[in-house]
Protein backbone atom coordinates (compact mmCIF):
# COMPACT_ATOMS: atom_id res chain seq x y z
CA UNK A 1 0.00 0.00 0.00
CA UNK A 2 3.06 2.28 -0.18
CA UNK A 3 2.91 5.28 2.14
CA UNK A 4 -0.82 5.01 2.85
CA UNK A 5 -1.75 5.29 6.50
CA UNK A 6 -4.84 4.70 8.54
CA UNK A 7 -6.69 7.95 9.28
CA UNK A 8 -7.66 7.77 12.93
CA UNK A 9 -10.94 9.50 13.73
CA UNK A 10 -11.95 9.54 10.06
CA UNK A 11 -13.74 7.32 7.57
CA UNK A 12 -11.46 4.87 5.75
CA UNK A 13 -12.20 2.56 2.80
CA UNK A 14 -10.43 -0.70 3.66
CA UNK A 15 -10.22 -4.18 2.15
CA UNK A 16 -11.72 -7.23 3.92
CA UNK A 17 -8.94 -9.80 4.48
CA UNK A 18 -10.43 -12.21 7.07
CA UNK A 19 -13.88 -13.40 8.14
CA UNK A 20 -14.31 -14.89 11.62
CA UNK A 21 -17.21 -15.77 13.94
CA UNK A 22 -16.81 -12.55 15.95
CA UNK A 23 -16.32 -10.16 13.01
CA UNK A 24 -14.06 -9.33 10.10
CA UNK A 25 -10.52 -8.00 9.77
CA UNK A 26 -9.63 -5.22 7.37
CA UNK A 27 -6.26 -4.34 5.85
CA UNK A 28 -5.20 -1.30 7.91
CA UNK A 29 -1.88 -0.96 6.03
CA UNK A 30 0.32 -1.42 9.11
CA UNK A 31 -2.17 -3.40 11.23
CA UNK A 32 -5.26 -5.52 10.81
CA UNK A 33 -8.41 -3.67 11.91
CA UNK A 34 -11.24 -5.57 13.58
CA UNK A 35 -14.86 -4.73 12.78
CA UNK A 36 -17.03 -6.47 15.43
CA UNK A 37 -19.77 -8.74 14.09
CA UNK A 38 -22.67 -6.41 15.00
CA UNK A 39 -21.29 -3.76 12.60
CA UNK A 40 -20.57 -6.08 9.66
CA UNK A 41 -22.93 -5.95 6.63
CA UNK A 42 -24.59 -9.35 6.04
CA UNK A 43 -23.39 -9.77 2.44
CA UNK A 44 -19.72 -8.82 2.94
CA UNK A 45 -17.06 -11.07 1.35
CA UNK A 46 -13.26 -11.33 1.53
CA UNK A 47 -11.82 -8.95 -1.04
CA UNK A 48 -14.67 -6.45 -0.70
CA UNK A 49 -14.00 -2.88 0.39
CA UNK A 50 -15.85 -1.40 3.36
CA UNK A 51 -16.18 2.21 4.53
CA UNK A 52 -15.58 2.31 8.29
CA UNK A 53 -14.96 4.92 10.95
CA UNK A 54 -11.71 4.20 12.85
CA UNK A 55 -11.38 4.91 16.58
CA UNK A 56 -9.84 3.29 19.67
CA UNK A 57 -11.88 0.98 21.90
CA UNK A 58 -11.73 0.84 25.71
CA UNK A 59 -8.59 -1.32 25.47
CA UNK A 60 -6.91 1.28 23.22
CA UNK A 61 -7.04 -0.91 20.10
CA UNK A 62 -7.77 0.64 16.70
CA UNK A 63 -11.19 -0.64 15.70
CA UNK A 64 -13.58 -0.10 12.80
CA UNK A 65 -17.32 0.52 12.85
CA UNK A 66 -20.04 1.19 10.31
CA UNK A 67 -21.79 3.38 12.92
CA UNK A 68 -21.59 7.10 12.16
CA UNK A 69 -20.38 9.37 14.98
CA UNK A 70 -21.86 12.86 15.29
CA UNK A 71 -18.52 14.30 14.17
CA UNK A 72 -15.05 13.33 13.01
CA UNK A 73 -11.53 14.59 13.77
CA UNK A 74 -11.19 18.19 12.62
CA UNK A 75 -14.88 19.04 13.10
CA UNK A 76 -16.87 21.10 15.59
CA UNK A 77 -19.91 19.28 16.98
CA UNK A 78 -22.55 19.95 19.64
CA UNK A 79 -22.45 17.16 22.25
CA UNK A 80 -24.01 16.26 25.60
CA UNK A 81 -22.08 15.32 28.77
CA UNK A 82 -22.73 11.75 29.97
CA UNK A 83 -20.19 11.41 32.81
CA UNK A 84 -17.92 13.64 34.90
CA UNK A 85 -14.64 12.36 36.40
CA UNK A 86 -11.61 13.94 38.06
CA UNK A 87 -9.63 13.51 34.81
CA UNK A 88 -12.25 15.03 32.51
CA UNK A 89 -15.74 14.54 31.15
CA UNK A 90 -17.22 12.06 28.69
CA UNK A 91 -19.70 13.07 25.98
CA UNK A 92 -22.07 11.11 23.78
CA UNK A 93 -20.88 11.27 20.16
CA UNK A 94 -22.92 8.38 18.74
CA UNK A 95 -20.46 5.54 19.39
CA UNK A 96 -20.37 2.88 22.15
CA UNK A 97 -17.28 4.57 23.66
CA UNK A 98 -17.99 8.19 24.63
CA UNK A 99 -15.68 11.04 23.58
CA UNK A 100 -13.26 12.13 26.31
CA UNK A 101 -12.69 15.81 27.10
CA UNK A 102 -9.51 16.12 29.24
CA UNK A 103 -9.71 18.32 32.33
CA UNK A 104 -7.50 21.03 30.76
CA UNK A 105 -9.81 21.18 27.73
CA UNK A 106 -13.00 21.64 29.78
CA UNK A 107 -15.14 24.72 30.26
CA UNK A 108 -16.81 25.66 33.52
CA UNK A 109 -20.08 24.00 34.43
CA UNK A 110 -19.68 20.89 32.27
CA UNK A 111 -22.28 18.82 34.11
CA UNK A 112 -24.11 15.64 33.10
CA UNK A 113 -26.96 16.42 30.70
CA UNK A 114 -25.56 19.79 29.58
CA UNK A 115 -24.50 20.30 25.96
CA UNK A 116 -21.52 22.20 24.54
CA UNK A 117 -19.78 22.93 21.26
CA UNK A 118 -16.73 20.67 21.03
CA UNK A 119 -13.79 20.45 18.63
CA UNK A 120 -12.69 16.86 17.93
CA UNK A 121 -8.97 16.35 17.43
CA UNK A 122 -6.15 13.84 17.85
CA UNK A 123 -3.94 13.92 20.92
CA UNK A 124 -0.53 13.95 19.22
CA UNK A 125 1.17 12.17 22.14
CA UNK A 126 -1.23 9.21 22.43
CA UNK A 127 -2.91 9.15 18.97
CA UNK A 128 -6.24 9.07 20.83
CA UNK A 129 -9.32 10.95 19.71
CA UNK A 130 -10.26 13.63 22.24
CA UNK A 131 -12.43 16.73 22.36
CA UNK A 132 -11.93 20.29 23.52
CA UNK A 133 -14.55 22.73 24.78
CA UNK A 134 -11.99 25.57 24.44
CA UNK A 135 -13.04 26.07 20.86
CA UNK A 136 -11.47 29.51 20.23
CA UNK A 137 -7.99 28.01 19.76
CA UNK A 138 -9.24 25.89 16.85
CA UNK A 139 -10.99 28.65 14.90
CA UNK A 140 -9.51 30.28 11.80
CA UNK A 141 -8.33 33.87 12.33
CA UNK A 142 -8.46 34.84 8.65
CA UNK A 143 -12.03 35.85 7.81
CA UNK A 144 -11.24 37.27 4.34
CA UNK A 145 -13.46 34.59 2.75
CA UNK A 146 -16.51 36.19 4.39
CA UNK A 147 -18.36 39.23 3.10
CA UNK A 148 -21.44 41.11 4.26
CA UNK A 149 -24.64 39.66 2.81
CA UNK A 150 -23.08 36.24 2.20
CA UNK A 151 -25.16 33.12 2.94
CA UNK A 152 -23.44 30.83 5.45
CA UNK A 153 -24.01 27.59 7.35
CA UNK A 154 -24.62 28.22 11.05
CA UNK A 155 -24.45 25.95 14.09
CA UNK A 156 -26.08 27.83 17.02
CA UNK A 157 -24.53 26.61 20.28
CA UNK A 158 -24.91 29.01 23.21
CA UNK A 159 -27.35 31.59 24.55
CA UNK A 160 -25.88 34.84 25.88
CA UNK A 161 -27.32 38.14 27.16
CA UNK A 162 -26.92 39.55 23.64
CA UNK A 163 -28.45 36.62 21.77
CA UNK A 164 -27.10 33.36 20.39
CA UNK A 165 -23.51 32.46 19.56
CA UNK A 166 -23.16 30.46 16.36
CA UNK A 167 -20.38 28.68 14.49
CA UNK A 168 -19.99 29.90 10.89
CA UNK A 169 -19.02 27.40 8.17
CA UNK A 170 -17.14 25.26 10.74
CA UNK A 171 -14.46 27.99 10.89
CA UNK A 172 -15.54 31.22 12.62
CA UNK A 173 -17.84 32.57 15.33
CA UNK A 174 -20.63 35.12 15.13
CA UNK A 175 -23.68 36.36 17.05
CA UNK A 176 -27.39 36.37 16.26
CA UNK A 177 -28.76 39.29 18.27
CA UNK A 178 -31.73 38.58 20.53
CA UNK A 179 -34.05 41.23 19.05
CA UNK A 180 -33.48 39.84 15.54
CA UNK A 181 -34.18 36.19 16.37
CA UNK A 182 -37.84 35.89 15.37
CA UNK A 183 -38.19 32.11 15.27
CA UNK A 184 -37.36 29.24 17.59
CA UNK A 185 -33.66 28.35 17.33
CA UNK A 186 -32.61 24.92 18.57
CA UNK A 187 -29.05 24.82 19.87
CA UNK A 188 -26.95 22.25 18.04
CA UNK A 189 -29.25 22.16 15.00
CA UNK A 190 -27.62 23.49 11.79
CA UNK A 191 -29.40 26.33 10.04
CA UNK A 192 -28.75 28.79 7.22
CA UNK A 193 -27.96 32.43 7.96
CA UNK A 194 -26.32 35.52 6.54
CA UNK A 195 -23.36 37.75 7.39
CA UNK A 196 -25.00 41.00 8.47
CA UNK A 197 -21.93 43.00 9.47
CA UNK A 198 -18.19 42.46 9.86
CA UNK A 199 -16.96 44.85 12.53
CA UNK A 200 -13.58 46.60 12.69
CA UNK A 201 -12.51 44.27 15.50
CA UNK A 202 -13.30 41.31 13.16
CA UNK A 203 -16.36 40.29 15.17
CA UNK A 204 -19.27 39.10 13.06
CA UNK A 205 -22.96 39.98 13.35
CA UNK A 206 -25.32 37.40 11.88
CA UNK A 207 -28.89 37.44 10.57
CA UNK A 208 -31.42 34.72 9.81
CA UNK A 209 -32.76 36.55 6.76
CA UNK A 210 -31.02 37.97 3.73
CA UNK A 211 -30.22 41.63 4.21
CA UNK A 212 -31.45 43.35 1.08
CA UNK A 213 -33.68 46.02 -0.41
CA UNK A 214 -35.43 43.35 -2.51
CA UNK A 215 -36.49 41.47 0.61
CA UNK A 216 -38.18 44.55 2.11
CA UNK A 217 -39.91 45.31 -1.21
CA UNK A 218 -41.17 41.71 -1.26
CA UNK A 219 -42.45 41.99 2.33
CA UNK A 220 -44.21 45.25 1.47
CA UNK A 221 -45.91 43.69 -1.56
CA UNK A 222 -47.00 40.61 0.42
CA UNK A 223 -48.38 42.75 3.25
CA UNK A 224 -50.40 44.88 0.81
CA UNK A 225 -51.83 41.74 -0.85
CA UNK A 226 -52.84 40.26 2.51
CA UNK A 227 -54.56 43.54 3.46
CA UNK A 228 -56.57 43.41 0.23
CA UNK A 229 -57.54 39.79 0.88
CA UNK A 230 -58.60 40.67 4.45
CA UNK A 231 -61.12 43.29 3.25
CA UNK A 232 -58.75 46.15 4.05
CA UNK A 233 -57.98 45.50 7.73
CA UNK A 234 -55.34 43.56 9.66
CA UNK A 235 -55.12 43.71 13.49
CA UNK A 236 -51.37 44.36 13.55
CA UNK A 237 -49.37 47.40 14.65
CA UNK A 238 -45.71 48.15 15.43
CA UNK A 239 -46.50 46.96 18.99
CA UNK A 240 -47.51 43.44 17.86
CA UNK A 241 -45.44 40.55 19.23
CA UNK A 242 -42.49 39.42 16.99
CA UNK A 243 -43.60 35.77 17.28
CA UNK A 244 -47.13 36.59 16.07
CA UNK A 245 -45.76 38.65 13.17
CA UNK A 246 -43.49 35.83 12.08
CA UNK A 247 -46.25 33.22 12.41
CA UNK A 248 -48.65 35.34 10.31
CA UNK A 249 -46.38 36.94 7.71
CA UNK A 250 -43.17 34.84 7.85
CA UNK A 251 -40.99 37.92 8.42
CA UNK A 252 -39.14 39.49 11.36
CA UNK A 253 -40.67 42.37 13.29
CA UNK A 254 -37.91 44.62 11.98
CA UNK A 255 -38.85 43.84 8.37
CA UNK A 256 -42.54 44.18 9.22
CA UNK A 257 -41.96 47.71 10.53
CA UNK A 258 -39.95 48.63 7.42
CA UNK A 259 -42.69 47.25 5.15
CA UNK A 260 -45.40 49.12 7.08
CA UNK A 261 -43.27 52.29 6.96
CA UNK A 262 -42.96 51.94 3.19
CA UNK A 263 -46.73 51.52 2.73
CA UNK A 264 -47.40 54.53 4.99
CA UNK A 265 -44.96 56.64 2.98
CA UNK A 266 -46.73 55.62 -0.24
CA UNK A 267 -50.08 56.54 1.41
CA UNK A 268 -51.46 53.05 0.76
CA UNK A 269 -52.41 52.34 4.39
CA UNK A 270 -53.41 54.06 7.61
CA UNK A 271 -52.19 52.87 11.02
CA UNK A 272 -54.54 53.07 14.02
CA UNK A 273 -54.39 51.69 17.58
CA UNK A 274 -56.29 48.53 16.62
CA UNK A 275 -54.40 47.77 13.39
CA UNK A 276 -53.76 48.83 9.82
CA UNK A 277 -56.35 49.92 7.27
CA UNK A 278 -56.18 50.06 3.49
CA UNK A 279 -56.61 53.54 2.02
MONOR-V643934 format. One record per residue. N is the residue number from 0. RES is the residue in three letters. PSI is psi in radians with two decimals (none if undefined). D_LAST is the distance of its C-alpha to the last C-alpha in Angstrom with 1 decimal. Layout:
BEGIN
N:RES:PSI:D_LAST  N:RES:PSI:D_LAST
END
This chain:
BEGIN
0:UNK:0.11:77.9  1:UNK:-2.28:78.7  2:UNK:0.20:76.6  3:UNK:2.46:73.9  4:UNK:2.69:73.2  5:UNK:2.38:71.5  6:UNK:1.71:68.0  7:UNK:2.35:67.9  8:UNK:0.23:64.5  9:UNK:3.00:63.2  10:UNK:2.39:63.3  11:UNK:2.46:66.5  12:UNK:1.93:67.6  13:UNK:2.70:71.3  14:UNK:2.36:74.1  15:UNK:2.18:75.6  16:UNK:-0.29:79.3  17:UNK:2.53:80.5  18:UNK:2.18:79.7  19:UNK:3.01:81.0  20:UNK:-0.60:80.6  21:UNK:0.06:78.4  22:UNK:-2.81:76.2  23:UNK:2.77:76.3  24:UNK:2.43:77.3  25:UNK:2.69:75.4  26:UNK:1.84:76.8  27:UNK:0.45:75.4  28:UNK:-1.14:77.3  29:UNK:-0.41:79.4  30:UNK:2.85:79.3  31:UNK:2.37:78.8  32:UNK:2.13:75.5  33:UNK:2.35:75.4  34:UNK:1.92:72.5  35:UNK:2.64:73.1  36:UNK:-0.69:73.4  37:UNK:-0.24:70.1  38:UNK:0.16:68.1  39:UNK:2.19:70.1  40:UNK:2.51:68.5  41:UNK:-0.58:70.7  42:UNK:0.27:71.5  43:UNK:2.51:72.5  44:UNK:2.73:75.8  45:UNK:2.35:78.0  46:UNK:-0.34:76.9  47:UNK:2.78:73.2  48:UNK:2.50:70.7  49:UNK:2.34:68.4  50:UNK:2.08:65.4  51:UNK:2.65:65.9  52:UNK:2.31:64.6  53:UNK:2.20:67.6  54:UNK:-3.13:68.0  55:UNK:2.37:70.9  56:UNK:-3.04:71.8  57:UNK:-0.31:73.2  58:UNK:0.24:76.6  59:UNK:0.35:75.2  60:UNK:2.47:75.8  61:UNK:2.27:73.5  62:UNK:2.64:72.0  63:UNK:2.61:69.6  64:UNK:2.59:66.9  65:UNK:-0.02:64.4  66:UNK:2.64:62.0  67:UNK:2.02:59.0  68:UNK:2.88:58.6  69:UNK:-0.30:55.1  70:UNK:2.82:56.0  71:UNK:3.00:58.9  72:UNK:2.30:60.7  73:UNK:0.03:58.5  74:UNK:2.64:55.3  75:UNK:2.44:53.1  76:UNK:2.60:52.4  77:UNK:1.98:51.0  78:UNK:2.81:53.9  79:UNK:2.38:54.9  80:UNK:2.29:58.0  81:UNK:-0.45:60.6  82:UNK:2.50:63.6  83:UNK:2.26:64.6  84:UNK:3.06:68.1  85:UNK:-0.35:69.9  86:UNK:-0.40:69.9  87:UNK:-2.97:66.2  88:UNK:2.77:63.6  89:UNK:2.49:63.1  90:UNK:2.54:59.8  91:UNK:2.09:58.9  92:UNK:0.40:58.2  93:UNK:0.10:58.8  94:UNK:2.80:62.6  95:UNK:-0.64:65.5  96:UNK:2.09:66.4  97:UNK:2.77:63.7  98:UNK:2.32:62.8  99:UNK:2.33:64.7  100:UNK:1.82:63.1  101:UNK:2.69:66.0  102:UNK:-0.76:66.0  103:UNK:-0.27:65.5  104:UNK:0.11:62.4  105:UNK:2.82:60.7  106:UNK:2.92:57.9  107:UNK:2.65:57.9  108:UNK:0.53:57.1  109:UNK:1.52:57.8  110:UNK:2.76:58.4  111:UNK:2.29:58.8  112:UNK:-0.28:55.5  113:UNK:2.63:53.5  114:UNK:2.56:52.0  115:UNK:2.73:52.2  116:UNK:2.27:51.6  117:UNK:2.49:55.1  118:UNK:2.21:56.6  119:UNK:2.26:59.4  120:UNK:3.01:62.4  121:UNK:2.32:66.1  122:UNK:2.00:68.6  123:UNK:-0.44:70.8  124:UNK:-0.69:73.9  125:UNK:-0.18:73.8  126:UNK:0.43:71.7  127:UNK:2.62:69.8  128:UNK:2.19:66.1  129:UNK:2.97:64.4  130:UNK:2.82:61.0  131:UNK:2.32:59.7  132:UNK:-0.10:56.9  133:UNK:1.28:57.2  134:UNK:-0.44:54.8  135:UNK:-0.60:54.3  136:UNK:-0.22:57.7  137:UNK:0.03:56.8  138:UNK:2.77:53.5  139:UNK:2.30:53.4  140:UNK:-0.60:53.1  141:UNK:1.99:52.1  142:UNK:0.35:48.3  143:UNK:-0.35:48.3  144:UNK:-0.31:47.1  145:UNK:2.56:43.8  146:UNK:2.67:40.9  147:UNK:2.34:37.4  148:UNK:-0.21:34.9  149:UNK:2.44:37.7  150:UNK:2.38:37.5  151:UNK:2.81:40.3  152:UNK:2.27:42.0  153:UNK:2.53:41.8  154:UNK:1.66:44.1  155:UNK:2.37:42.6  156:UNK:-0.19:45.7  157:UNK:2.32:45.3  158:UNK:2.45:43.0  159:UNK:3.09:43.2  160:UNK:-0.56:41.6  161:UNK:-0.59:39.3  162:UNK:-2.17:38.3  163:UNK:2.20:40.2  164:UNK:2.47:43.0  165:UNK:2.52:43.1  166:UNK:2.35:45.7  167:UNK:2.08:44.5  168:UNK:0.54:46.2  169:UNK:0.36:49.3  170:UNK:-0.58:50.1  171:UNK:2.99:47.9  172:UNK:2.60:46.0  173:UNK:3.12:42.5  174:UNK:2.33:40.1  175:UNK:2.03:36.8  176:UNK:2.46:35.3  177:UNK:-0.78:34.4  178:UNK:-0.05:30.8  179:UNK:0.06:30.1  180:UNK:1.80:31.8  181:UNK:0.09:29.0  182:UNK:2.88:31.2  183:UNK:2.15:34.7  184:UNK:2.17:37.4  185:UNK:2.09:40.9  186:UNK:2.41:43.6  187:UNK:-0.11:46.0  188:UNK:2.07:43.6  189:UNK:2.53:42.9  190:UNK:2.94:39.3  191:UNK:2.46:37.6  192:UNK:-2.96:36.1  193:UNK:2.60:35.5  194:UNK:1.99:37.2  195:UNK:-0.82:34.6  196:UNK:2.41:37.0  197:UNK:1.99:40.8  198:UNK:2.92:41.9  199:UNK:-0.54:44.9  200:UNK:0.23:47.0  201:UNK:0.11:46.4  202:UNK:2.62:44.4  203:UNK:2.20:41.5  204:UNK:2.38:38.0  205:UNK:2.81:36.6  206:UNK:2.68:33.2  207:UNK:-0.33:32.4  208:UNK:2.63:29.7  209:UNK:2.34:30.0  210:UNK:1.72:29.0  211:UNK:2.73:27.2  212:UNK:-0.72:24.3  213:UNK:-0.65:23.9  214:UNK:-0.75:23.5  215:UNK:-0.71:20.5  216:UNK:-0.69:18.9  217:UNK:-0.74:19.7  218:UNK:-0.70:18.3  219:UNK:-0.77:14.9  220:UNK:-0.76:15.0  221:UNK:-0.73:16.2  222:UNK:-0.74:13.6  223:UNK:-0.73:10.7  224:UNK:-0.76:13.1  225:UNK:-0.61:13.8  226:UNK:-0.74:10.3  227:UNK:-0.74:10.3  228:UNK:-0.39:13.8  229:UNK:0.49:13.2  230:UNK:0.57:11.3  231:UNK:0.20:8.0  232:UNK:2.36:10.0  233:UNK:2.29:12.6  234:UNK:0.97:15.2  235:UNK:2.44:15.6  236:UNK:-3.09:15.8  237:UNK:-0.03:18.1  238:UNK:-0.04:20.8  239:UNK:2.60:20.9  240:UNK:2.42:24.3  241:UNK:-0.68:25.0  242:UNK:-0.71:26.8  243:UNK:-0.66:24.0  244:UNK:-0.80:21.5  245:UNK:-0.73:24.2  246:UNK:-0.63:25.1  247:UNK:-0.78:21.5  248:UNK:-0.22:20.3  249:UNK:0.41:23.8  250:UNK:2.85:23.0  251:UNK:2.83:24.3  252:UNK:-0.61:22.5  253:UNK:-0.81:23.0  254:UNK:-0.64:21.2  255:UNK:-0.81:18.4  256:UNK:-0.64:17.9  257:UNK:-0.72:18.2  258:UNK:-0.77:15.6  259:UNK:-0.75:13.1  260:UNK:-0.70:14.3  261:UNK:-0.72:13.8  262:UNK:-0.63:10.1  263:UNK:-0.76:9.7  264:UNK:-0.62:12.1  265:UNK:0.06:10.4  266:UNK:0.66:7.2  267:UNK:-0.36:5.3  268:UNK:2.90:5.0  269:UNK:2.38:6.5  270:UNK:2.17:10.0  271:UNK:3.09:12.2  272:UNK:-0.57:15.8  273:UNK:-0.08:15.4  274:UNK:-2.83:12.9  275:UNK:2.50:9.5  276:UNK:2.49:6.4  277:UNK:2.38:3.8  278:UNK:none:0.0
END
